[in-house]
Amino acid sequence: MPTTKTRINITADKDIERSLVAAAKRDGVPTASKAAELLRLALELEEDLALSAIADERLTGKKIKWLSHKQVWK
């Protein structure tokens, strides 16, 4: 039965393969499912880092105007 998921091919070092297989075995899931889960987590971390950099830039900007709670809700 064909899958509706996109297939990708990656090349991994033996160390990465061993770690991935061990993690999949530990969690009782297929290796491909574990790889997909770890990729999803890595992408979430990348997004968090990018958004954090934007937030830091906004906080340290020179033209910041702070508003009180009352000013915001007028």
Backbone as a printed PyTorch tensor [residue, N CA C, xyz], in Angstrom:
tensor([[[ 0.8460, -1.1720,  0.0000],
         [ 0.0000,  0.0000,  0.0000],
         [ 0.8950,  1.2400,  0.0000]],

        [[ 0.7380,  2.1330, -0.9570],
         [ 1.5890,  3.3180, -1.0260],
         [ 1.2740,  4.2920,  0.1050]],

        [[ 2.2750,  5.0570,  0.4710],
         [ 2.1060,  6.0280,  1.5460],
         [ 1.8000,  7.4040,  0.9670]],

        [[ 1.1290,  8.2270,  1.7460],
         [ 0.8410,  9.6010,  1.3220],
         [ 1.9170, 10.5550,  1.8070]],

        [[ 2.8380, 10.0540,  2.6040],
         [ 3.9120, 10.8870,  3.1390],
         [ 5.0210, 11.0420,  2.1070]],

        [[ 5.6910, 12.1850,  2.1610],
         [ 6.8210, 12.4370,  1.2740],
         [ 8.0190, 11.6290,  1.7430]],

        [[ 8.6820, 11.0010,  0.8220],
         [ 9.8880, 10.2370,  1.1520],
         [11.1130, 11.0790,  0.8520]],

        [[12.0800, 11.0190,  1.7610],
         [13.3530, 11.6980,  1.5330],
         [14.4740, 10.6980,  1.7780]],

        [[15.5780, 10.9020,  1.1160],
         [16.7550, 10.0510,  1.3090],
         [17.8390, 10.8770,  1.9660]],

        [[18.4410, 10.3270,  3.0020],
         [19.5530, 11.0040,  3.6610],
         [20.7230, 10.0390,  3.7680]],

        [[21.8960, 10.6000,  3.8810],
         [23.0950,  9.8060,  4.1110],
         [23.5840, 10.1320,  5.5100]],

        [[23.7320,  9.1050,  6.3390],
         [24.1320,  9.3150,  7.7300],
         [25.3810,  8.5000,  8.0470]],

        [[26.1920,  9.0290,  8.9430],
         [27.3580,  8.2970,  9.4300],
         [26.8950,  7.0740, 10.2180]],

        [[27.7930,  6.1220, 10.3850],
         [27.4780,  4.9130, 11.1550],
         [27.0620,  5.2500, 12.5870]],

        [[27.7300,  6.2390, 13.1900],
         [27.3930,  6.6270, 14.5660],
         [25.9530,  7.1190, 14.6610]],

        [[25.5470,  7.9200, 13.6980],
         [24.1790,  8.4370, 13.6920],
         [23.1940,  7.2980, 13.4670]],

        [[23.5210,  6.4130, 12.5630],
         [22.6460,  5.2730, 12.2960],
         [22.4750,  4.4130, 13.5460]],

        [[23.5810,  4.1290, 14.2220],
         [23.5020,  3.3140, 15.4420],
         [22.6430,  3.9950, 16.5030]],

        [[22.8400,  5.2820, 16.6780],
         [22.0560,  6.0260, 17.6710],
         [20.5770,  6.0410, 17.3080]],

        [[20.2850,  6.2380, 16.0390],
         [18.9010,  6.2750, 15.5740],
         [18.2230,  4.9210, 15.7580]],

        [[18.9160,  3.8660, 15.3850],
         [18.3670,  2.5120, 15.5410],
         [18.1490,  2.1970, 17.0200]],

        [[19.0990,  2.5750, 17.8660],
         [18.9650,  2.3140, 19.3030],
         [17.7830,  3.0810, 19.8910]],

        [[17.6180,  4.3370, 19.5000],
         [16.5010,  5.1400, 20.0110],
         [15.1650,  4.5730, 19.5370]],

        [[15.1130,  4.1340, 18.2900],
         [13.8830,  3.5480, 17.7580],
         [13.5460,  2.2490, 18.4850]],

        [[14.5610,  1.4290, 18.7210],
         [14.3500,  0.1630, 19.4310],
         [13.8910,  0.4250, 20.8610]],

        [[14.5310,  1.3900, 21.5230],
         [14.1670,  1.7350, 22.8930],
         [12.6990,  2.1630, 22.9860]],

        [[12.2480,  2.9480, 21.9890],
         [10.8840,  3.4760, 22.0120],
         [ 9.8720,  2.5560, 21.3440]],

        [[10.3580,  1.4700, 20.7530],
         [ 9.4580,  0.5050, 20.1210],
         [ 8.7700,  1.0350, 18.8740]],

        [[ 9.4940,  1.8430, 18.1020],
         [ 8.9350,  2.4030, 16.8690],
         [ 9.8790,  2.0890, 15.7100]],

        [[ 9.3700,  2.1660, 14.4840],
         [10.2610,  1.9620, 13.3360],
         [11.3280,  3.0550, 13.2630]],

        [[12.4510,  2.7100, 12.6910],
         [13.5590,  3.6590, 12.5680],
         [13.1380,  4.9000, 11.7880]],

        [[12.3690,  4.7140, 10.7170],
         [11.9180,  5.8570,  9.9140],
         [11.0230,  6.7870, 10.7310]],

        [[10.1770,  6.2190, 11.5740],
         [ 9.3040,  7.0470, 12.4190],
         [10.1240,  7.8410, 13.4270]],

        [[11.1410,  7.2090, 13.9890],
         [12.0080,  7.8990, 14.9450],
         [12.7700,  9.0180, 14.2480]],

        [[13.2520,  8.7550, 13.0400],
         [13.9670,  9.7810, 12.2810],
         [13.0500, 10.9680, 11.9970]],

        [[11.8110, 10.6950, 11.6140],
         [10.8530, 11.7680, 11.3330],
         [10.5670, 12.5800, 12.5930]],

        [[10.4180, 11.8960, 13.7260],
         [10.1720, 12.5860, 14.9950],
         [11.3480, 13.4970, 15.3610]],

        [[12.5560, 12.9820, 15.2170],
         [13.7450, 13.7710, 15.5540],
         [13.9300, 14.9500, 14.6010]],

        [[13.6180, 14.7640, 13.3290],
         [13.6740, 15.8740, 12.3740],
         [12.6560, 16.9500, 12.7410]],

        [[11.4650, 16.5300, 13.1260],
         [10.4240, 17.4790, 13.5330],
         [10.8900, 18.2910, 14.7420]],

        [[11.4800, 17.6260, 15.7190],
         [11.9930, 18.3200, 16.9050],
         [13.1090, 19.2950, 16.5470]],

        [[13.9980, 18.8700, 15.6580],
         [15.1020, 19.7400, 15.2410],
         [14.5760, 20.9810, 14.5280]],

        [[13.5600, 20.8100, 13.6880],
         [12.9820, 21.9580, 12.9860],
         [12.2860, 22.9100, 13.9560]],

        [[11.6400, 22.3760, 14.9810],
         [11.0220, 23.2270, 16.0030],
         [12.0810, 24.0270, 16.7520]],

        [[13.2110, 23.3900, 17.0570],
         [14.3020, 24.1050, 17.7260],
         [14.8690, 25.2090, 16.8430]],

        [[15.0260, 24.9250, 15.5530],
         [15.5060, 25.9410, 14.6080],
         [14.5540, 27.1310, 14.5740]],

        [[13.2560, 26.8460, 14.5490],
         [12.2570, 27.9160, 14.5330],
         [12.3240, 28.7320, 15.8190]],

        [[12.4500, 28.0510, 16.9530],
         [12.5620, 28.7430, 18.2390],
         [13.7720, 29.6660, 18.2730]],

        [[14.8990, 29.1970, 17.7530],
         [16.1070, 30.0300, 17.7160],
         [15.9080, 31.2650, 16.8490]],

        [[15.2750, 31.0900, 15.7030],
         [15.0360, 32.2260, 14.8040],
         [14.0920, 33.2380, 15.4440]],

        [[13.0210, 32.7650, 16.0560],
         [12.0690, 33.6740, 16.6940],
         [12.6820, 34.3480, 17.9140]],

        [[13.5330, 33.6400, 18.6310],
         [14.2230, 34.2210, 19.7790],
         [15.1560, 35.3410, 19.3410]],

        [[15.8320, 35.1510, 18.2250],
         [16.7210, 36.1940, 17.6990],
         [15.9260, 37.4370, 17.3230]],

        [[14.7550, 37.2480, 16.7290],
         [13.8970, 38.3860, 16.3810],
         [13.4390, 39.1070, 17.6420]],

        [[13.0310, 38.3470, 18.6550],
         [12.5770, 38.9500, 19.9080],
         [13.7100, 39.7100, 20.5930]],

        [[14.9030, 39.1370, 20.6060],
         [16.0540, 39.8150, 21.2130],
         [16.3630, 41.1200, 20.4940]],

        [[16.2660, 41.0990, 19.1750],
         [16.5270, 42.3050, 18.3890],
         [15.5030, 43.3900, 18.7170]],

        [[14.2610, 42.9940, 18.8790],
         [13.2130, 43.9620, 19.2170],
         [13.4360, 44.5500, 20.6050]],

        [[13.8850, 43.7350, 21.5360],
         [14.0910, 44.2130, 22.9060],
         [15.2750, 45.1560, 23.0250]],

        [[16.2670, 44.9950, 22.1750],
         [17.4700, 45.8180, 22.2810],
         [17.4970, 46.9510, 21.2600]],

        [[16.4210, 47.1160, 20.5180],
         [16.3630, 48.1790, 19.5130],
         [16.3940, 49.5540, 20.1570]],

        [[16.8650, 50.5330, 19.4220],
         [17.0050, 51.8960, 19.9430],
         [15.6720, 52.6370, 19.9940]],

        [[14.7350, 52.2780, 19.1380],
         [13.4840, 53.0250, 19.0420],
         [12.3330, 52.3040, 19.7360]],

        [[12.5870, 51.7790, 20.9110],
         [11.5460, 51.0750, 21.6480],
         [10.7300, 52.0900, 22.4370]],

        [[ 9.4150, 51.9630, 22.3290],
         [ 8.5250, 52.7880, 23.1360],
         [ 7.6790, 51.8320, 23.9730]],

        [[ 7.9090, 51.8570, 25.2610],
         [ 7.1840, 50.9740, 26.1560],
         [ 5.8400, 51.5930, 26.4980]],

        [[ 4.7960, 50.7880, 26.5170],
         [ 3.4560, 51.2400, 26.8600],
         [ 2.9820, 50.5280, 28.1150]],

        [[ 2.2420, 51.2680, 28.9280],
         [ 1.6720, 50.6480, 30.1270],
         [ 0.4620, 49.8050, 29.7180]],

        [[-0.0050, 49.0120, 30.6440],
         [-1.1740, 48.1740, 30.3940],
         [-2.3740, 49.0430, 30.0200]],

        [[-2.5540, 50.1420, 30.7440],
         [-3.6900, 51.0360, 30.4770],
         [-3.5830, 51.6660, 29.0940]],

        [[-2.3810, 52.0470, 28.6890],
         [-2.1970, 52.6540, 27.3690],
         [-2.5260, 51.6720, 26.2470]],

        [[-2.1820, 50.4440, 26.4450],
         [-2.4350, 49.4380, 25.4190],
         [-3.9290, 49.2180, 25.2350]],

        [[-4.6790, 49.2130, 26.3160],
         [-6.0970, 48.8700, 26.2540],
         [-7.0210, 50.0800, 26.1390]],

        [[-6.4880, 51.2590, 25.8190],
         [-7.3410, 52.4360, 25.6010],
         [-8.1210, 52.2990, 24.3360]]])
